[in-house]
């Protein structure tokens, strides 16, 4: 990759801006208020909001190239986990700015890569940025980006040699049951194909109890499967291991 690639950040700038301005507004109100009751309330709210702002601000820094480049580390882990065997094609579900799809294309020079995303308004990603990034690293002839729903992929059964996804399945609003999104990703994977999924697999609200989810995975008849906390395979700071960040994130690596 080059420094000209537009990575984006998994922490949304809009959210940071709202939290930061809200904290600033409370601080000003606290300083100018002459009413003791109002001053106490605004002071307490300011402290709470400042803490709420500090957590994602730290994560934003940690994800960026200047703060450890955790995003790059996760992308590299996913690509490396696929192995070295050549691929005919590959699918990145929830491609964002297309960086993971581009890394796939660079590692597997014979592969046709598809990056799929819904690119909703809440995210600072777009199909045009993906295509610009692909041209920047000179793989635009082998990578295409399509808009689609991860809960209903427009690919035939067993059409793809490798499927990856990073922190996407839990965001799929069209699928109340997130396990169904995992199954849909595996549906398009051909027998013998490799897959790597990273998501909040240890969060009960999305996938149920971890032991039950692991039983579900083994019930799918996959040839190989490894299911771990992300922190078991990637060094994370104590703060990033917090449940609000990556503490409930898991990685599934396997073969159909």
C-alpha positions in Angstrom: 0.0 0.0 0.0 1.0 3.6 -0.4 0.4 6.7 1.7 -1.9 8.0 -1.0 -4.5 5.4 -0.2 -7.6 6.7 1.5 -8.0 4.3 4.4 -10.8 6.1 6.3 -11.1 5.1 10.0 -13.4 2.7 11.8 -14.3 5.5 14.2 -16.6 8.0 12.4 -15.4 11.6 12.4 -19.0 12.7 12.7 -19.4 10.9 16.0 -16.2 12.4 17.4 -17.3 15.9 16.2 -20.6 15.6 18.0 -19.1 14.3 21.2 -16.4 16.9 21.2 -18.6 19.9 20.5 -21.1 18.6 23.1 -18.3 18.4 25.7 -17.1 21.9 24.8 -20.6 23.3 25.1 -21.0 21.8 28.6 -17.6 23.1 29.6 -18.6 26.6 28.5 -22.0 26.4 30.3 -20.2 25.2 33.4 -17.8 28.1 33.4 -20.4 30.9 32.8 -23.1 29.5 35.0 -23.8 31.3 38.3 -26.4 28.9 39.5 -24.8 26.3 41.8 -27.3 23.6 40.9 -26.9 24.1 37.2 -23.1 24.3 37.6 -23.1 21.0 39.5 -25.3 19.2 36.8 -23.3 20.6 33.9 -20.0 19.6 35.6 -21.1 16.0 36.1 -22.4 15.8 32.5 -19.2 17.3 31.2 -17.1 14.6 33.0 -19.3 11.8 31.7 -19.2 13.1 28.2 -15.5 13.8 28.3 -14.9 10.2 29.2 -17.3 9.1 26.4 -15.3 11.2 24.0 -11.9 10.1 25.1 -12.5 6.4 24.4 -13.4 6.7 20.7 -10.8 9.4 20.3 -8.1 7.0 21.6 -9.4 4.3 19.3 -9.4 6.6 16.3 -5.7 7.3 17.0 -4.9 3.7 17.5 -6.5 2.7 14.2 -4.6 5.5 12.3 -1.1 5.1 10.8 0.3 7.5 13.5 -1.1 5.5 16.4 -0.1 2.0 15.6 -2.1 1.4 12.4 -4.4 -1.3 13.9 -6.6 -1.2 10.8 -3.6 -2.3 8.7 -2.7 -5.0 11.2 -6.2 -6.5 11.1 -6.3 -6.4 7.2 -2.9 -8.1 7.1 -4.0 -10.7 9.6 -7.1 -11.5 7.5 -5.2 -11.8 4.2 -2.4 -13.8 5.8 -4.9 -16.2 7.3 -6.2 -17.2 3.9 -2.9 -18.9 3.1 -0.6 -18.9 0.1 -2.5 -21.0 -2.3 -3.4 -19.1 -5.5 -7.0 -17.9 -5.8 -9.2 -17.6 -8.9 -11.4 -15.0 -7.2 -12.2 -13.5 -3.9 -15.0 -11.5 -2.2 -14.7 -8.8 0.5 -18.0 -8.3 2.2 -18.3 -4.8 3.7 -15.3 -3.4 1.8 -15.6 0.2 3.1 -12.9 2.1 1.3 -11.8 -1.0 -0.5 -8.4 -1.4 1.3 -8.9 -5.1 2.2 -10.0 -5.9 -1.3 -6.9 -4.2 -2.7 -4.7 -6.2 -0.3 -6.3 -9.4 -1.6 -5.6 -8.3 -5.2 -1.9 -7.5 -4.4 -1.3 -10.9 -2.6 -3.1 -13.0 -5.2 -2.1 -11.5 -8.6 -4.2 -14.0 -10.6 -7.4 -13.3 -8.6 -10.4 -11.3 -9.7 -11.5 -9.5 -6.5 -15.0 -8.1 -5.7 -15.5 -5.6 -3.0 -19.1 -5.3 -1.8 -20.6 -2.7 0.4 -23.9 -0.9 1.1 -22.1 2.4 1.6 -24.8 3.9 3.8 -24.9 7.7 4.5 -23.7 7.1 8.1 -20.3 6.0 6.9 -17.4 8.1 5.5 -16.8 5.5 2.7 -17.9 5.4 -0.9 -17.6 3.4 -4.1 -15.8 6.2 -5.8 -13.1 6.2 -3.1 -12.7 2.5 -3.6 -12.2 2.8 -7.3 -9.8 5.7 -6.8 -7.8 3.6 -4.4 -7.7 0.7 -6.8 -6.3 2.9 -9.6 -3.7 4.3 -7.1 -2.3 0.8 -6.4 -2.7 -0.2 -10.1 -5.1 -3.2 -9.6 -8.2 -1.6 -11.1 -8.2 -4.1 -13.9 -8.7 -7.0 -11.4 -10.9 -5.4 -8.7 -14.5 -4.3 -9.0 -16.7 -2.7 -6.4 -20.4 -3.3 -6.2 -23.2 -2.1 -4.0 -25.1 -4.9 -2.3 -26.7 -6.4 0.8 -24.6 -8.8 2.8 -27.8 -10.6 3.9 -28.7 -11.4 0.3 -25.7 -11.7 -1.9 -26.3 -11.6 -5.7 -23.9 -14.5 -6.4 -24.5 -18.1 -7.2 -23.9 -20.9 -4.7 -20.3 -21.9 -4.6 -19.2 -19.1 -6.9 -16.3 -17.7 -4.9 -12.9 -19.2 -4.0 -12.3 -17.0 -0.9 -14.6 -14.9 1.2 -13.5 -12.3 3.8 -15.3 -9.8 5.9 -14.2 -7.3 8.6 -16.5 -5.8 11.2 -19.5 -5.9 8.9 -22.0 -8.6 9.8 -23.3 -6.9 12.9 -24.1 -3.8 10.9 -26.4 -5.5 8.5 -29.8 -4.0 9.3 -31.7 -6.2 6.9 -30.8 -9.4 8.9 -32.1 -9.3 12.5 -30.3 -12.7 13.1 -26.6 -12.1 12.3 -25.9 -15.8 12.1 -27.9 -15.7 8.9 -25.4 -13.2 7.4 -22.5 -15.7 8.2 -24.5 -18.5 6.5 -25.1 -16.3 3.5 -21.4 -15.5 3.2 -20.6 -19.2 3.3 -23.3 -20.0 0.7 -21.4 -18.3 -2.1 -18.1 -20.0 -1.0 -17.1 -23.1 -3.1 -16.2 -26.4 -1.4 -12.6 -26.3 -0.4 -12.7 -22.5 -0.4 -11.1 -20.5 2.4 -12.8 -17.8 4.6 -11.8 -15.3 7.3 -14.5 -13.3 9.2 -13.9 -10.7 11.9 -16.8 -9.4 13.8 -18.4 -9.0 17.3 -18.8 -12.7 17.5 -18.6 -12.7 21.3 -21.3 -10.1 21.7 -24.5 -11.9 22.9 -26.8 -9.3 21.4 -25.6 -10.3 17.9 -24.7 -14.0 18.0 -25.9 -15.3 21.3 -23.7 -17.1 23.9 -20.3 -17.8 22.5 -20.5 -21.5 23.2 -23.8 -21.7 21.4 -22.5 -19.8 18.5 -19.5 -22.0 18.2 -21.8 -25.1 18.2 -23.7 -23.4 15.4 -20.5 -22.9 13.4 -19.6 -26.6 13.8 -23.1 -27.6 12.7 -22.5 -26.0 9.3 -20.4 -29.0 8.1 -17.3 -27.0 7.4 -14.1 -28.9 6.7 -12.0 -26.7 9.0 -12.8 -24.0 11.5 -10.9 -21.9 14.1 -12.8 -19.5 16.4 -10.9 -17.2 18.7 -11.0 -13.8 20.3 -9.1 -11.3 18.1 -6.9 -10.5 21.1 -5.6 -14.1 21.0 -4.0 -13.6 17.6 -3.3 -9.8 17.6 -1.7 -7.7 20.3 -4.2 -5.2 21.6 -3.8 -2.6 24.3 -5.7 -3.0 27.5 -8.1 -0.2 26.5 -8.8 -1.7 23.1 -9.6 -5.0 24.8 -12.5 -3.3 26.6 -15.9 -4.7 25.6 -16.9 -1.3 24.1 -14.1 -1.7 21.5 -12.4 -5.0 20.5 -13.1 -7.1 23.7 -16.0 -8.9 22.0 -14.5 -9.1 18.6 -13.6 -12.6 17.3 -12.0 -14.1 14.2 -13.3 -17.1 12.4 -10.8 -18.8 10.0 -11.7 -21.9 8.0 -12.3 -23.9 4.9 -15.6 -25.1 3.5 
